Amino acid sequence: MRARLYSNENFPLPAVEALRRLGHDVLTSHDAGKSNAGIPDDEVLRFATANGRAVLTHNRQDFIRLHRETADHAGIIVCTDNPDFLALAMKVHAQLEPISLLQGQLVRVNRGG
């Protein structure tokens, strides 16, 4: 699947760029004019959902909690930190490939094998 994603501030730009090269439509918080604004996670999720985009983040704990509170979102992809940004992008891409619809889903992308 080629996904519509919204990366929050903590997701590395080189991984975003790699995901774009893989065909994903990734909007960053900077692109949206929302960087360095300290926007609460629930508002990030609402913005992404309103724009039909799944949140892409390293902020696992808070977004897993938000998913448990409501599945009314366009998807949440939580990733462990990985300094190898290309490998991170490839893992996200591989996790998304078999998914036909991200709506209401929580996708976990782990650094390990």
KEBALO-586063 format. One record per residue: z, y, x of N, C-alpha, C in turn. Coordinates in pm, whole numbers, padded with zeros to 5 digits, always signed. Each point is the difference from the previous one (the first is absolute). Layout:
ZYXZYXZYX...
//
This chain:
+00000-00119+00084+00000+00119-00084+00000+00124+00088-00077+00097-00038+00004+00132+00063+00090+00085-00090+00109+00049+00056+00104+00064-00080-00001+00152+00010+00055+00061-00105+00029+00145+00000+00148+00013+00035+00027+00061+00115+00135+00005+00053+00046+00143+00023+00133+00017-00002+00062+00128+00033+00105-00029+00107-00025+00046+00122+00097-00024+00107+00099+00115+00007+00127-00036+00003+00099+00106+00011+00015+00041+00146+00086+00097+00025+00008+00063+00132+00035-00095+00113+00069-00108-00029+00044-00087+00109-00104-00103+00041-00114-00002-00066-00102-00099+00035-00094+00059+00105-00025-00072+00111-00075+00058+00111-00148+00027-00030-00044+00119+00040-00138+00042-00024-00103-00094+00064+00022-00053+00122-00099-00094+00054-00020-00124-00088+00106-00046-00065-00013-00114-00092-00076+00041-00125+00024+00122-00048-00074+00053-00114-00149+00005+00033-00032+00053+00117-00141+00011+00040-00066-00137+00011+00073-00098+00051-00053-00137+00008-00024-00057-00139+00092+00025-00092-00018-00047-00138-00122+00065-00064-00021+00126+00029-00119+00068-00052-00127-00064+00054+00000-00035+00129-00117-00067+00058-00024-00136-00064+00106-00060-00049-00011-00130-00068-00043+00015-00147-00020+00123-00043-00052+00025-00134+00100+00042-00105+00126+00019+00039+00102+00041-00095-00001+00153-00016+00029+00044-00119+00008+00143-00032+00146+00041+00016+00032+00063+00114+00139+00034+00030+00017+00152+00001+00088+00047-00088+00040+00139-00004+00136+00010+00067+00014+00090+00097+00130+00018+00066+00077+00111-00069+00130+00003+00024+00081+00110-00054-00049+00133+00057-00046-00001+00123-00056+00122+00060-00127+00043-00074-00090-00096-00027-00123+00030-00074+00032+00063-00136+00108-00047-00061+00039+00045-00134+00081+00130+00003+00022+00055+00121+00077+00123+00011+00149-00020-00022+00048-00122+00026+00140-00030-00027+00078-00044+00125-00054+00030+00119+00072-00042+00121+00112+00098+00032+00102-00052+00066+00117+00079+00042+00068+00073-00116-00007-00059-00118+00059+00064-00118+00128-00071-00047+00035-00112+00062+00121-00071-00039-00001-00045-00144-00114-00048-00046-00016-00041-00140+00073-00134-00022+00084-00007-00102+00073-00124-00028-00096-00116-00029+00044-00120+00036-00084-00119-00013-00049-00023-00143+00086+00025-00099-00045-00023-00137-00113+00096-00038+00001+00120+00055-00109+00095-00025-00127-00042+00073+00015-00056+00120-00115-00053+00074-00067-00109-00084+00082-00089-00054-00053-00109-00082-00068+00053-00126+00061+00098-00065-00062+00059-00120-00134+00066+00032-00006+00074+00112-00125+00066+00040-00109-00105+00025+00035-00103+00075-00098-00106+00030-00047-00067-00128+00091-00033-00087-00034-00067-00126-00089+00089-00086+00034+00128-00009-00080+00093-00080-00142+00012+00053-00017-00027+00130-00131+00008+00062-00065-00136+00020+00058-00104-00062-00058-00133+00007+00000-00060+00139+00103+00030+00077+00008-00048+00138+00129-00078+00024-00010-00106+00079+00118-00075+00042+00063+00071+00119+00132+00006+00003+00073+00061+00112-00003-00094+00118-00027+00056+00117-00001-00073+00126+00109+00061+00087+00101-00078+00037+00118+00058+00065+00071-00098+00093+00077+00056+00091+00095-00077+00081+00139+00005-00062+00018+00083-00100+00129+00019-00065+00026-00116-00097+00025-00115+00057+00009-00124-00077+00115+00002-00101+00118+00031+00046+00119-00012-00084-00012+00084-00127-00035+00126+00015-00004+00089-00117-00113-00035-00096-00116-00039+00052-00111-00031-00090+00013-00138-00064+00067-00093+00067+00030-00128-00065+00097+00025-00116+00098+00088+00023+00093+00036-00108-00075+00064-00116-00090+00094+00029-00077+00064-00107-00084-00102-00077-00057-00096+00071-00079-00105-00068+00090-00081-00093+00121-00031+00045+00092-00077-00084+00041+00079-00124+00005+00132+00013+00038+00084-00113-00112+00013-00103-00125-00001+00047-00113+00009-00092-00125-00058+00065-00073-00077-00077-00128-00052+00049-00113+00087-00052+00035+00115-00058-00100+00092-00054-00050+00092+00112-00080-00058+00088-00057+00075+00112-00134-00064+00038-00073+00067+00086-00134-00047+00039+00005-00094+00120+00120-00040+00038+00017-00092+00112+00084+00063+00109+00071-00086+00073+00080+00043+00113-00024-00100+00112-00034+00052+00118-00021-00084+00118+00102+00044+00104+00095-00087+00029+00104+00032+00098-00028-00079+00128+00008+00069+00112-00034-00061+00129+00116+00012+00098+00018-00102+00082+00093+00013+00111-00068+00083+00108+00081+00063+00085-00055+00080+00110-00080-00088+00093-00114+00052+00045-00084-00070+00096-00069+00105+00084+00034+00009+00130-00061+00100+00085-00149-00027+00028-00046-00121-00032-00142-00032+00013-00067+00038-00132-00048+00124-00008-00049+00055-00126-00122-00075-00054-00087-00047+00087-00115-00077-00045+00046-00132-00062+00095-00066+00065+00054-00125-00055+00067+00025-00134+00071+00112-00012+00064+00035-00127-00106+00016-00109-00105+00076+00030-00107+00020-00098-00065-00132-00038-00024-00085+00097-00063-00130-00028+00090-00087-00088+00132+00007+00022+00092-00078-00083+00002+00053-00144+00000+00132-00015-00005+00058-00134-00129-00044-00068-00110+00014+00070-00130-00039-00054-00001-00148-00043+00053-00086+00085+00003-00144-00030+00087-00029-00122+00112+00072-00014+00087-00020-00117-00068+00046-00129-00082+00105+00010-00065+00054-00120-00123-00080-00041-00062-00065+00096-00127-00069-00025+00001-00092-00123+00101-00087-00017-00004-00091-00116+00049+00061-00131+00050+00124+00004+00058+00061-00120-00110+00069-00080-00008-00030-00128-00102+00064-00084+00053+00126-00067+00131+00009-00022+00058+00117-00066+00138+00029+00060+00018+00120+00052+00128+00037+00061+00101+00053-00100-00046+00038-00117+00086+00059-00104+00130-00080-00016+00114+00068+00021+00131-00063-00019+00042-00099+00105-00079-00015+00106+00031-00100+00103+00072+00061+00120+00086-00081+00059+00063+00033+00127-00059-00094+00105-00060+00057+00104-00060-00078+00107+00081+00027+00126+00042-00109+00065+00078+00011+00123-00087-00040+00119-00007+00090+00098-00079-00026+00120+00097-00002+00117+00018-00117+00059+00096-00017+00109-00070-00005+00135+00070+00047+00100-00056+00006+00135-00025-00138+00057+00089-00094-00023-00012-00132+00058-00122-00076-00047-00023-00114+00061-00117-00082-00030+00003-00055-00137
//
